[in-house]
């Protein structure tokens, strides 16, 4: 059993108190800070960030070509216009976030290299105490707050997921996971294998193709891609007409969301035709004799896993040029010089890149304690995918897996601030989601419905996430087009939120 550490009252370090503590200074945390300043200007807050700077994902990942796989009109903030092309590099995104911090005067609230080890709730005090280790000095600090806003994402930044490949210790070359990319990795003139076929593989392969001797994408099964020009025609037209950036951003955003809604609906109602269209888009960039059926024709319907956009078809042009190739097979074992496949084929490599996904992380791997009892997050029921049964005064931003992450972060921001104002109006300090009598017979379902979305990184560790029910507000829809209407109008006095 994990036991919460005692808080030393004799520490020379004073305990700092805030109305709200935001965990994380990535895109979700910055958006949360914006909403707090706009809607709850009387609330004091700080942002605790584990890394040495802001940016979250865009700071963590440093592999070649790192870029978004969502357009920046929707992945960017609704309150800060995006002025570039839809798919942006990590460097461009960090510049955008840097500007946002200055424009909204948020930077002063961030405490960098603050690693939270424990979060301890006291109903008697009606507050959280966070035990924090400063990574730069080694100090142990304590913060208290009335409300905890978890914006740390959903995967472990310190390490990516790498399967236990047979024979990996025999390989004489380098094995690299993109999430922990060595800055000094020399791949010029080398033979490279990239294991995986998701957005990371589709990014790193064209970025490396010109410099390597050859690079191979090794996949167990094909993935859907959406290839096209990295441009947004509506935005380009509006910019030519000198329409204000704010209008251009909002109109482009609405157009993209409208188109995405149609695609999502078709993935359920017209999946065969949509599948054919996506595959045709891939074929357009490849030679006529390329085996698209084997390498780029998935067995699942579109959008059961994320569809990565391939700007300007660069992955496929790399394959067409001969500098890159794709092999669809299963790994038998690593060898001294590469990988032996189940088919008997052996691929030679100097470097093997394991683009095999994330390690899911519930609540940032922080040890949570509620009134001296360790919290098992998987025992909780999710309340609108934001709060959790039995956990007072806490919200978690878990963004969309189809629509851009930020679209949900924005809705959560509005919801949390409305809840904080509602608590102030009621004169209460504590709110806890709890099941009503009519909710207690619900059938438990996974936090992410695998019939809706079944990406490997989710399915591997779905058991560590809370459960959802089959009736409001205990449903996590993962659907922007539902949430945009229901979350802003959610009844905060429906009996599922208990105020004290």
VEXDREN-930841 format. One record per residue (C-alpha): x, y, z. Coordinates in steps of 0.02 Angstrom, whole numbers, padded with zeros to 5 digits, always signed. Example, Ala and Ser with C-alpha at 12.3 -4.5 7.8 and 13.67 -1.06 7.14 Angstrom:
2
+00615-00225+00390 +00684-00053+00357 
# end
This chain:
500
+00000+00000+00000 +00060+00177-00041 +00056+00290+00109 +00053+00478+00089 +00207+00562+00160 +00187+00669+00314 +00197+00855+00284 +00333+00928+00392 +00275+01082+00484 +00453+01127+00530 +00514+01143+00352 +00609+01303+00312 +00514+01308+00148 +00347+01397+00170 +00194+01310+00099 +00126+01411-00047 -00062+01416-00069 -00162+01452-00226 -00345+01444-00269 -00302+01335-00419 -00148+01236-00466 -00128+01187-00649 -00019+01035-00681 +00075+01053-00845 +00127+01196-00957 +00089+01119-01125 -00053+01170-01239 -00186+01111-01113 -00108+01201-00966 -00085+01364-01061 -00266+01355-01118 -00324+01323-00939 -00226+01474-00878 -00305+01582-01013 -00481+01529-00961 -00444+01560-00778 -00381+01735-00812 -00529+01776-00924 -00671+01698-00824 -00606+01690-00645 -00489+01839-00630 -00504+01839-00440 -00430+01663-00426 -00246+01647-00387 -00155+01509-00480 +00012+01433-00524 +00068+01308-00655 +00184+01166-00605 +00284+01097-00750 +00397+00944-00739 +00507+00992-00887 +00633+01133-00902 +00522+01235-01018 +00345+01249-01086 +00271+01152-01231 +00238+00976-01167 +00237+00857-01316 +00323+00985-01427 +00467+01001-01305 +00481+00814-01267 +00495+00752-01445 +00651+00801-01542 +00657+00672-01681 +00687+00728-01862 +00539+00813-01944 +00432+00822-01785 +00268+00904-01835 +00084+00906-01791 -00034+00777-01862 -00181+00893-01831 -00209+01060-01917 -00159+01211-01814 -00323+01301-01844 -00407+01176-01727 -00254+01117-01631 -00209+01298-01597 -00307+01405-01476 -00476+01479-01518 -00413+01642-01442 -00249+01657-01539 -00252+01654-01729 -00139+01533-01821 -00055+01619-01969 +00044+01479-02049 +00011+01321-02149 -00106+01193-02070 +00026+01062-02023 +00165+01142-01922 +00335+01091-01858 +00370+01077-01672 +00479+01232-01684 +00336+01333-01759 +00216+01270-01626 +00336+01318-01486 +00352+01493-01559 +00162+01505-01562 +00150+01448-01380 +00290+01567-01330 +00193+01712-01405 +00035+01656-01316 +00124+01657-01147 +00181+01836-01174 +00020+01901-01251 -00082+01834-01104 +00051+01869-00971 +00048+01687-00916 +00234+01649-00907 +00252+01723-00733 +00137+01589-00662 +00244+01440-00718 +00361+01346-00601 +00476+01240-00709 +00562+01077-00659 +00432+01047-00525 +00397+00861-00518 +00242+00816-00417 +00261+00653-00322 +00105+00656-00212 -00065+00739-00214 -00154+00729-00046 -00335+00782-00020 -00404+00829+00151 -00593+00847+00167 -00566+00926+00337 -00461+01065+00262 -00552+01060+00094 -00390+01073-00001 -00254+00979-00093 -00074+00969-00035 +00054+00932-00171 +00226+00863-00129 +00345+00928-00261 +00526+00887-00299 +00626+01024-00384 +00729+00936-00516 +00856+01076-00530 +00894+01098-00343 +00834+00936-00262 +00724+01032-00140 +00559+00958-00082 +00421+01088-00085 +00239+01089-00033 +00097+01178-00118 -00085+01185-00067 -00236+01230-00172 -00424+01226-00169 -00441+01155-00345 -00324+01045-00446 -00327+01056-00636 -00232+00912-00717 -00165+00966-00887 -00016+00850-00897 -00078+00746-01044 -00103+00560-01050 +00065+00479-01083 +00231+00462-00991 +00353+00590-01059 +00508+00506-00987 +00497+00349-01095 +00403+00282-01244 +00329+00109-01267 +00446-00023-01338 +00388-00204-01349 +00500-00342-01284 +00574-00389-01452 +00659-00559-01456 +00846-00547-01480 +00853-00358-01459 +01009-00375-01351 +01100-00459-01495 +01081-00315-01616 +01251-00231-01643 +01182-00064-01701 +01082+00070-01610 +00901+00050-01554 +00813+00217-01532 +00638+00265-01477 +00581+00431-01554 +00524+00496-01384 +00703+00489-01317 +00795+00537-01475 +00984+00559-01450 +01041+00730-01508 +01203+00658-01574 +01127+00514-01675 +01220+00502-01841 +01113+00418-01973 +01194+00489-02130 +01229+00350-02254 +01158+00219-02136 +01029+00081-02161 +00880+00118-02050 +00725+00019-02002 +00576+00109-01926 +00459-00010-01834 +00284+00060-01839 +00163+00143-01960 +00081+00283-01862 +00103+00470-01871 +00279+00463-01796 +00341+00340-01927 +00257+00441-02065 +00350+00595-02002 +00524+00528-01967 +00542+00425-02127 +00529+00568-02254 +00632+00681-02140 +00776+00556-02139 +00759+00485-02315 +00875+00603-02405 +01020+00574-02284 +01014+00386-02256 +01071+00248-02373 +00897+00175-02358 +00754+00180-02234 +00621+00045-02215 +00452+00060-02130 +00417-00110-02050 +00235-00132-02002 +00130-00277-01941 -00024-00209-02028 -00068-00056-02134 -00129+00112-02069 -00244+00239-02150 -00163+00400-02209 -00237+00557-02282 -00117+00634-02407 -00134+00807-02479 -00060+00979-02497 -00011+01069-02338 -00126+01215-02368 -00299+01274-02319 -00385+01350-02470 -00514+01447-02369 -00379+01525-02261 -00272+01568-02412 -00419+01654-02496 -00463+01755-02341 -00282+01808-02317 -00275+01869-02497 -00427+01977-02460 -00341+02051-02305 -00475+01981-02191 -00421+02004-02008 -00321+01858-01939 -00451+01826-01803 -00589+01805-01933 -00481+01698-02046 -00435+01585-01901 -00615+01563-01845 -00686+01534-02019 -00548+01409-02063 -00576+01322-01898 -00763+01306-01928 -00735+01242-02105 -00614+01108-02044 -00731+01055-01904 -00875+01045-02027 -00775+00936-02147 -00712+00826-02004 -00889+00798-01944 -00939+00733-02114 -00786+00619-02122 -00821+00551-01947 -01003+00516-01990 -00952+00431-02151 -00828+00321-02056 -00981+00239-01978 -01113+00254-02115 -01012+00248-02276 -00850+00168-02218 -00815+00064-02375 -00823+00213-02491 -00722+00322-02372 -00592+00183-02361 -00580+00178-02552 -00557+00366-02560 -00417+00367-02432 -00326+00225-02520 -00348+00313-02688 -00265+00466-02613 -00116+00359-02565 -00107+00276-02738 -00097+00446-02820 +00078+00472-02749 +00146+00298-02788 +00196+00201-02943 +00056+00108-03030 +00134-00061-02990 +00156-00028-02803 +00068-00158-02695 -00055-00042-02608 -00167-00189-02563 -00032-00264-02452 +00048-00108-02379 -00085+00029-02370 -00253-00060-02358 -00303-00078-02174 -00423-00212-02116 -00519-00096-01997 -00642+00041-02041 -00574+00218-02053 -00557+00315-01890 -00553+00166-01773 -00374+00224-01762 -00304+00396-01794 -00287+00448-01976 -00123+00541-01996 -00114+00680-02125 +00037+00664-02239 +00076+00841-02299 +00117+00847-02484 +00122+00657-02481 +00303+00662-02424 +00303+00485-02352 +00244+00414-02519 +00359+00520-02626 +00504+00453-02521 +00447+00276-02560 +00425+00317-02745 +00601+00388-02752 +00675+00224-02692 +00757+00298-02536 +00618+00226-02427 +00519+00065-02432 +00383-00022-02334 +00378-00203-02275 +00221-00280-02201 +00267-00431-02095 +00292-00491-01916 +00457-00491-01822 +00530-00660-01781 +00688-00596-01695 +00819-00461-01698 +00987-00521-01762 +01162-00451-01748 +01137-00356-01911 +00952-00320-01918 +00783-00405-01906 +00727-00578-01960 +00544-00582-02010 +00418-00722-01992 +00418-00741-02182 +00604-00782-02178 +00657-00616-02252 +00797-00526-02160 +00813-00337-02156 +00986-00263-02127 +01006-00109-02019 +01132+00001-01934 +00994+00088-01836 +00823+00025-01782 +00693+00155-01732 +00550+00089-01626 +00406+00205-01670 +00294+00092-01568 +00194+00216-01468 +00167+00289-01295 +00156+00224-01118 -00013+00281-01056 -00005+00375-00892 -00152+00406-00777 -00138+00574-00688 +00046+00596-00724 +00102+00445-00619 +00069+00548-00463 +00019+00455-00304 -00154+00519-00257 -00226+00503-00082 -00404+00550-00033 -00428+00571+00155 -00281+00455+00192 -00340+00320+00070 -00238+00286-00088 -00337+00322-00245 -00359+00184-00374 -00408+00289-00523 -00479+00139-00615 -00613+00122-00480 -00685+00293-00522 -00828+00335-00638 -00793+00477-00757 -00907+00629-00744 -00921+00700-00920 -00743+00641-00953 -00681+00785-00843 -00709+00745-00659 -00715+00578-00567 -00824+00498-00436 -00755+00511-00259 -00618+00635-00310 -00655+00811-00244 -00605+00973-00327 -00510+00900-00474 -00527+00905-00663 -00424+00816-00796 -00403+00873-00976 -00412+00721-01088 -00429+00788-01265 -00505+00715-01421 -00427+00571-01515 -00509+00616-01682 -00542+00802-01673 -00394+00905-01615 -00347+00886-01431 -00365+01072-01401 -00548+01078-01449 -00590+00977-01294 -00463+01069-01185 -00558+01227-01229 -00727+01153-01183 -00656+01086-01020 -00586+01259-00982 -00758+01337-01000 -00837+01199-00895 -00711+01211-00752 -00722+01400-00740 -00911+01392-00740 -00902+01264-00600 -00782+01371-00498 -00897+01522-00517 -01047+01413-00470 -00958+01357-00312 -00921+01538-00267 -01102+01585-00294 -01158+01443-00181 -01029+01488-00049 -00953+01312-00048 -00772+01254-00054 -00789+01072-00105 -00872+00978-00249 -00866+00790-00274 -00949+00688-00412 -01051+00546-00337 -01171+00418-00411 -01355+00446-00380 -01465+00298-00334 -01524+00283-00513 -01343+00278-00573 -01284+00135-00463 -01347-00003-00577 -01253+00060-00731 -01151-00060-00833 -00967-00011-00829 -00884+00025-00996 -00704+00071-01037 -00653+00254-01030 -00626+00241-01219 -00749+00128-01310 -00643+00006-01414 -00783-00008-01542 -00763+00178-01569 -00573+00196-01558 -00448+00055-01529 -00272+00123-01551 -00142+00008-01475 -00074+00133-01349 -00249+00153-01276 -00297-00031-01277 -00133-00088-01195 -00170+00005-01033 -00355+00046-01038 -00369-00044-00871 -00280+00099-00779 -00410+00227-00833 -00580+00262-00753 -00739+00181-00815 -00889+00262-00897 -01072+00219-00885 -01215+00218-01009 -01309+00373-00951 -01269+00556-00925 -01165+00628-00848 -01061+00470-00832 -01021+00458-01017 -00858+00506-01101 -00919+00536-01278 -00753+00579-01363 -00863+00672-01485 -00837+00858-01507 -01000+00882-01600 -01097+00819-01450 -00989+00901-01316 -00994+01074-01395 -01181+01080-01360 -01192+00982-01197 -01041+01038-01095 -01077+01226-01099 -01256+01189-01044 -01221+01050-00919 -01332+01057-00765 -01217+01086-00616 -01358+01047-00495 -01420+00881-00564 -01380+00787-00405 -01217+00709-00467 -01108+00849-00400 -01110+00855-00211 -01064+01024-00137 -01000+01051+00039 
# end
